[in-house]
Amino acid sequence: MNSAEHELDFPWTSAPEPGAAVMLRPGLYWLRMPLPFALNHINLWLLEDEIEGRCGWTAIDCGIADDPTRQAWHKLFEGAFGGRPLLRVIATHFHPDHLGLAEWLSRGGDDARWHAPVWMTAAEYMVGRLLTTAAGSSLHSDPAPQRHFYEEHGVDGDEALRRAQSRGERRYATMVPAVPSAFRRIFDGQLIRIGATPRTRQLRVLTGFGHAPEHASLMCDDERILISGDMVLPSISTNISVYDIEPEADPLSQYLDSIDRLAALPADTLVLPSHGLPFLGLHARIAQLHAHHRERLDETLQACAAPRTADELMPVLFRRPLDGHQVTFAFGETLAHLHRLWHGGLLERQRGADGIYRFRRV
């Protein structure tokens, strides 16, 4: 347990194996799927549901499209589902571990057992759809724009190309091979009724920003349960990055504003996060996240006493060894901290004759 977790309470201390389901409340189950990264798992949620007289299930998030995840879902179809169909899939956001198998699940797996519409916010659906369709286009698979983005923040040309290729649309499509051609749009504040008679739940959509374009967390006010997605995690900080598609964005300010909205929820809310264990202590965790980013911002500001590029600053904020997958996240998050200070008037940004941006304390 890390230092942040000492302020939190964990009602469950062990996670389900892939293909198994742990009941948290009547009609609400915790699933876990493997991921082939340093962050080696994602939590998913399964709820008993009834739509138009049909009894079945709603799944929240999906896992990536790989054989181990499909096998785990098949085990659930044959076991925990009890012969009942999936009625809908709710995706919190477009990232591969959340949307990867949405299209496959929506049609009932390899056997096309059912049709379960995918529900998500419009921005998340559109980005996911764009990335999967762009992967087959030579125009959009060109790494040049991403490479230029890295180069103008101080990354060497060969390394810039490597990073651009590792983060391209083709990489996304290996984990999200298809997105459904149609979806059901959800909105901030919308109430989604889920449950089988006589037990039903109302899940209130809470959109958040910074981590993804229009991330949807889901709050059951009656039971004080928050399905937080990636917005609040118990032991790691959510990745907040600047990307080439929106190169002057300020996602960290958007993220901190979003978790402040979640701080208005009751203190005894049970948080069901996408990574880590379910926990109590929402307010404490939000305070920890603010403190973490304040510390990072202070380090960034001090390091920019002389002009620094984002690539030069990255080892200041991320001192541990990073693999290729982690480097791209670390770079984007370094730039997010620089941009919050720049947009806030505490740093100035100048572009040199070499075309490289450097940030300096005002």
C-alpha positions as CSV (number, residue, x, y, z in Angstrom):
1,M,0.0,0.0,0.0
2,N,1.5,3.4,-1.0
3,S,1.3,6.5,1.2
4,A,-1.8,7.9,-0.6
5,E,-3.8,4.7,0.1
6,H,-3.3,5.0,3.9
7,E,-6.0,7.7,4.0
8,L,-8.5,5.5,2.1
9,D,-10.6,2.5,3.2
10,F,-10.8,-0.6,0.9
11,P,-13.8,-2.8,1.6
12,W,-12.5,-5.5,-0.7
13,T,-8.8,-6.4,-0.6
14,S,-8.7,-8.9,-3.5
15,A,-9.8,-8.5,-7.1
16,P,-11.7,-11.1,-9.2
17,E,-9.8,-13.2,-11.7
18,P,-10.5,-12.6,-15.4
19,G,-13.8,-14.3,-16.3
20,A,-15.1,-14.2,-12.7
21,A,-17.6,-11.8,-11.1
22,V,-17.6,-10.5,-7.5
23,M,-21.0,-9.1,-6.2
24,L,-20.6,-5.7,-4.5
25,R,-24.2,-5.1,-4.1
26,P,-27.3,-7.0,-5.2
27,G,-27.3,-6.7,-9.0
28,L,-23.9,-5.0,-9.2
29,Y,-20.8,-7.0,-10.0
30,W,-17.1,-6.3,-10.3
31,L,-15.1,-7.7,-13.2
32,R,-11.4,-7.4,-14.0
33,M,-9.6,-7.9,-17.4
34,P,-5.9,-8.1,-18.1
35,L,-3.9,-5.4,-19.9
36,P,-0.5,-6.0,-21.6
37,F,1.1,-2.9,-20.1
38,A,2.8,-1.9,-16.8
39,L,-0.8,-1.0,-15.7
40,N,-1.8,-4.6,-16.0
41,H,-5.6,-4.6,-15.5
42,I,-8.9,-2.7,-15.9
43,N,-11.9,-3.0,-13.7
44,L,-15.3,-3.4,-15.4
45,W,-18.8,-3.4,-14.0
46,L,-21.8,-5.6,-14.7
47,L,-25.3,-4.7,-13.6
48,E,-28.5,-6.7,-13.8
49,D,-30.9,-4.9,-16.1
50,E,-34.3,-5.0,-17.8
51,I,-35.1,-3.2,-21.0
52,E,-38.6,-3.4,-22.7
53,G,-39.4,-6.5,-20.7
54,R,-36.2,-8.3,-21.5
55,C,-34.0,-9.3,-18.5
56,G,-30.3,-9.2,-19.0
57,W,-27.2,-7.2,-18.2
58,T,-25.5,-3.8,-18.7
59,A,-21.7,-3.8,-19.0
60,I,-19.7,-0.6,-18.1
61,D,-16.5,-0.6,-20.1
62,C,-15.1,-3.4,-22.1
63,G,-11.3,-4.1,-22.0
64,I,-9.0,-4.1,-25.1
65,A,-9.6,-6.3,-28.1
66,D,-7.2,-9.2,-27.5
67,D,-7.6,-12.9,-27.0
68,P,-7.2,-13.0,-23.2
69,T,-10.0,-10.5,-22.8
70,R,-12.3,-12.2,-25.3
71,Q,-11.7,-15.5,-23.5
72,A,-12.6,-13.9,-20.1
73,W,-15.8,-12.5,-21.6
74,H,-16.7,-15.9,-23.0
75,K,-16.3,-17.4,-19.6
76,L,-18.7,-14.8,-18.2
77,F,-21.2,-15.4,-21.0
78,E,-21.2,-19.1,-20.1
79,G,-21.1,-18.6,-16.3
80,A,-22.1,-15.4,-14.5
81,F,-24.5,-14.3,-17.3
82,G,-26.8,-17.2,-16.4
83,G,-28.1,-17.5,-19.9
84,R,-29.3,-13.9,-20.0
85,P,-28.2,-11.5,-22.8
86,L,-26.2,-8.3,-22.7
87,L,-28.7,-5.5,-23.2
88,R,-26.3,-2.5,-23.5
89,V,-22.7,-1.4,-23.1
90,I,-21.8,1.9,-21.5
91,A,-18.3,3.2,-22.3
92,T,-16.9,5.9,-20.0
93,H,-14.5,7.1,-22.7
94,F,-12.7,6.2,-25.9
95,H,-9.4,4.9,-24.6
96,P,-8.6,1.3,-25.8
97,D,-9.0,-0.4,-22.4
98,H,-12.5,1.1,-22.1
99,L,-13.8,0.9,-25.7
100,G,-11.7,-1.9,-27.3
101,L,-14.3,-4.7,-27.3
102,A,-17.4,-2.5,-27.4
103,E,-18.3,-3.4,-31.0
104,W,-17.6,-7.1,-30.4
105,L,-19.7,-7.1,-27.1
106,S,-22.5,-5.2,-28.7
107,R,-23.1,-8.0,-31.2
108,G,-22.7,-10.8,-28.7
109,G,-19.2,-11.9,-29.3
110,D,-18.0,-14.2,-32.1
111,D,-21.4,-16.0,-32.2
112,A,-23.5,-12.8,-32.6
113,R,-25.7,-13.8,-29.7
114,W,-27.5,-10.5,-29.3
115,H,-27.6,-6.8,-30.2
116,A,-26.6,-4.5,-27.3
117,P,-26.4,-0.8,-28.2
118,V,-23.3,1.2,-27.0
119,W,-24.0,4.2,-24.9
120,M,-21.4,7.0,-24.5
121,T,-20.9,10.7,-24.8
122,A,-20.7,12.2,-28.3
123,A,-17.2,13.5,-28.1
124,E,-15.8,10.1,-26.9
125,Y,-17.7,8.2,-29.6
126,M,-16.5,10.5,-32.4
127,V,-12.9,10.4,-31.4
128,G,-12.9,6.6,-31.1
129,R,-14.7,6.3,-34.5
130,L,-12.2,8.7,-36.1
131,L,-9.2,6.8,-34.8
132,T,-10.4,3.4,-36.0
133,T,-11.4,4.6,-39.5
134,A,-8.3,6.8,-39.8
135,A,-6.1,3.7,-39.3
136,G,-7.0,2.5,-42.8
137,S,-6.2,5.8,-44.5
138,S,-2.7,6.6,-45.7
139,L,-3.5,10.2,-45.2
140,H,-4.2,9.9,-41.4
141,S,-1.6,7.2,-40.7
142,D,1.2,9.6,-41.7
143,P,3.2,10.2,-38.5
144,A,4.6,13.5,-39.7
145,P,2.2,15.8,-37.7
146,Q,2.9,14.0,-34.5
147,R,6.7,13.9,-35.2
148,H,6.7,17.6,-35.8
149,F,4.8,18.1,-32.5
150,Y,7.5,16.2,-30.6
151,E,10.3,18.0,-32.4
152,E,9.1,21.5,-31.7
153,H,9.2,20.6,-28.0
154,G,12.8,19.5,-28.1
155,V,12.7,15.8,-29.0
156,D,15.4,14.5,-31.3
157,G,14.2,13.7,-34.8
158,D,14.7,9.9,-34.7
159,E,13.2,9.7,-31.2
160,A,10.3,11.9,-32.3
161,L,9.5,9.6,-35.2
162,R,9.6,6.5,-32.9
163,R,7.2,8.2,-30.5
164,A,4.9,9.3,-33.3
165,Q,4.7,5.8,-34.7
166,S,4.1,4.2,-31.3
167,R,1.1,6.6,-30.7
168,G,-0.4,6.5,-34.2
169,E,-3.9,5.5,-35.3
170,R,-2.6,2.1,-36.3
171,R,-1.6,1.3,-32.7
172,Y,-5.1,2.4,-31.5
173,A,-6.7,0.1,-34.0
174,T,-4.8,-3.0,-32.8
175,M,-6.7,-2.6,-29.5
176,V,-9.9,-1.1,-30.9
177,P,-10.4,-2.7,-34.3
178,A,-14.0,-1.4,-34.7
179,V,-16.4,1.0,-33.2
180,P,-20.1,0.5,-33.7
181,S,-21.6,2.4,-36.7
182,A,-24.3,3.8,-34.4
183,F,-24.5,4.7,-30.7
184,R,-26.8,6.0,-28.0
185,R,-25.7,9.4,-26.8
186,I,-25.5,10.2,-23.1
187,F,-25.3,13.7,-21.6
188,D,-24.1,15.4,-18.4
189,G,-26.8,15.2,-15.8
190,Q,-28.8,12.5,-17.6
191,L,-30.4,9.8,-15.4
192,I,-30.0,6.2,-16.8
193,R,-32.4,3.7,-15.3
194,I,-30.7,0.3,-14.8
195,G,-32.1,-2.7,-13.1
196,A,-34.6,-5.6,-13.1
197,T,-38.0,-5.2,-11.4
198,P,-38.4,-4.6,-8.4
199,R,-34.8,-3.4,-7.9
200,T,-33.7,-0.5,-10.1
201,R,-31.0,2.1,-10.0
202,Q,-30.7,5.5,-11.4
203,L,-27.2,6.3,-12.6
204,R,-26.5,10.0,-13.0
205,V,-24.0,11.0,-15.8
206,L,-21.2,13.3,-14.6
207,T,-18.9,14.4,-17.4
208,G,-15.3,15.3,-16.8
209,F,-12.5,16.7,-18.8
210,G,-8.7,16.7,-19.1
211,H,-8.1,13.0,-19.2
212,A,-10.4,12.5,-22.2
213,P,-12.7,14.8,-24.3
214,E,-16.0,14.1,-22.5
215,H,-15.4,11.3,-20.0
216,A,-18.6,10.0,-18.3
217,S,-18.5,8.9,-14.6
218,L,-21.8,7.4,-13.3
219,M,-23.2,8.2,-9.8
220,C,-25.9,6.2,-8.0
221,D,-27.2,8.8,-5.6
222,D,-29.5,6.5,-3.6
223,E,-26.7,4.0,-2.8
224,R,-23.8,6.6,-2.8
225,I,-21.8,4.7,-5.4
226,L,-19.6,6.4,-8.0
227,I,-18.3,4.5,-11.0
228,S,-15.5,6.9,-11.6
229,G,-13.8,5.5,-14.7
230,D,-10.4,7.1,-14.9
231,M,-11.3,10.4,-13.3
232,V,-10.4,9.3,-9.7
233,L,-8.1,6.3,-9.1
234,P,-6.9,5.2,-5.6
235,S,-3.2,4.8,-6.0
236,I,-2.0,6.4,-9.2
237,S,-2.8,9.8,-10.7
238,T,-4.8,9.8,-13.9
239,N,-2.7,10.7,-17.0
240,I,-3.4,14.2,-18.1
241,S,-1.7,15.0,-21.4
242,V,-1.3,17.5,-24.2
243,Y,-1.5,15.9,-27.7
244,D,-0.6,17.1,-31.2
245,I,-4.3,17.3,-32.2
246,E,-4.8,20.2,-29.7
247,P,-1.3,21.4,-29.2
248,E,-2.0,24.5,-27.0
249,A,-4.6,22.8,-24.7
250,D,-4.7,23.2,-20.9
251,P,-6.0,19.8,-19.9
252,L,-4.7,19.9,-16.3
253,S,-6.9,22.9,-15.5
254,Q,-9.9,21.1,-17.0
255,Y,-9.1,18.0,-15.0
256,L,-8.7,19.8,-11.6
257,D,-12.0,21.7,-12.2
258,S,-13.7,18.3,-13.0
259,I,-12.6,16.5,-9.8
260,D,-13.7,19.6,-7.8
261,R,-17.2,18.8,-9.1
262,L,-16.9,15.3,-7.8
263,A,-15.9,16.7,-4.4
264,A,-19.5,17.8,-4.1
265,L,-20.6,14.2,-3.7
266,P,-21.1,12.7,-0.2
267,A,-18.0,11.9,1.8
268,D,-19.0,8.3,2.2
269,T,-19.4,7.6,-1.5
270,L,-18.1,4.2,-2.5
271,V,-15.8,4.8,-5.5
272,L,-15.5,2.1,-8.2
273,P,-12.4,3.0,-10.2
274,S,-11.2,1.6,-13.5
275,H,-7.8,0.7,-11.9
276,G,-7.0,-0.4,-8.4
277,L,-9.5,-1.5,-5.7
278,P,-12.9,0.0,-4.8
279,F,-12.5,2.5,-2.0
280,L,-14.1,4.9,0.4
281,G,-12.5,8.3,0.9
282,L,-13.4,10.3,-2.2
283,H,-12.7,13.7,-0.6
284,A,-9.4,12.6,0.8
285,R,-8.3,11.3,-2.6
286,I,-9.3,14.4,-4.4
287,A,-7.3,16.5,-1.9
288,Q,-4.3,14.1,-2.5
289,L,-4.6,14.6,-6.3
290,H,-4.6,18.4,-5.9
291,A,-1.6,18.2,-3.6
292,H,0.2,15.9,-6.1
293,H,-0.3,18.3,-9.0
294,R,0.6,21.4,-6.9
295,E,3.9,19.7,-6.1
296,R,4.5,18.9,-9.8
297,L,3.6,22.5,-10.7
298,D,6.0,23.9,-8.1
299,E,8.8,21.6,-9.4
300,T,8.0,22.7,-13.0
301,L,8.1,26.4,-12.1
302,Q,11.4,26.1,-10.2
303,A,13.0,24.1,-13.1
304,C,12.1,26.9,-15.5
305,A,14.3,29.5,-13.9
306,A,16.2,29.1,-17.2
307,P,14.5,28.3,-20.5
308,R,13.6,24.6,-20.7
309,T,11.9,22.5,-23.4
310,A,9.3,19.9,-22.4
311,D,11.7,17.1,-23.3
312,E,14.3,18.6,-21.0
313,L,11.8,18.9,-18.2
314,M,10.4,15.4,-18.4
315,P,13.2,13.7,-16.4
316,V,12.7,16.3,-13.7
317,L,9.0,15.2,-13.2
318,F,9.5,11.5,-14.0
319,R,12.7,10.3,-12.3
320,R,12.0,6.5,-12.6
321,P,12.9,4.5,-15.6
322,L,10.2,4.5,-18.3
323,D,9.4,2.1,-21.1
324,G,8.4,3.3,-24.5
325,H,4.7,3.2,-23.7
326,Q,5.2,5.2,-20.5
327,V,7.5,7.8,-22.1
328,T,4.7,9.2,-24.4
329,F,2.4,9.6,-21.4
330,A,5.1,11.2,-19.4
331,F,5.9,13.7,-22.1
332,G,2.2,14.6,-22.6
333,E,1.8,15.1,-18.8
334,T,5.0,17.2,-18.6
335,L,3.6,19.5,-21.3
336,A,0.2,19.6,-19.4
337,H,2.0,21.1,-16.3
338,L,3.9,23.5,-18.5
339,H,0.7,24.7,-20.2
340,R,-1.2,25.2,-16.9
341,L,1.6,27.6,-15.8
342,W,1.9,29.2,-19.2
343,H,-1.9,29.8,-19.5
344,G,-1.9,31.1,-15.9
345,G,0.8,33.7,-16.7
346,L,3.5,32.1,-14.5
347,L,5.6,30.9,-17.5
348,E,6.3,32.5,-20.8
349,R,6.7,30.5,-24.0
350,Q,9.1,31.5,-26.7
351,R,9.9,29.8,-30.0
352,G,13.5,29.9,-31.0
353,A,15.1,30.3,-34.4
354,D,15.5,26.5,-34.4
355,G,11.7,26.2,-34.2
356,I,11.7,24.7,-30.7
357,Y,9.5,26.0,-27.9
358,R,11.1,26.8,-24.5
359,F,9.4,27.9,-21.3
360,R,10.8,30.3,-18.8
361,R,9.5,31.6,-15.4
362,V,8.1,35.1,-15.6
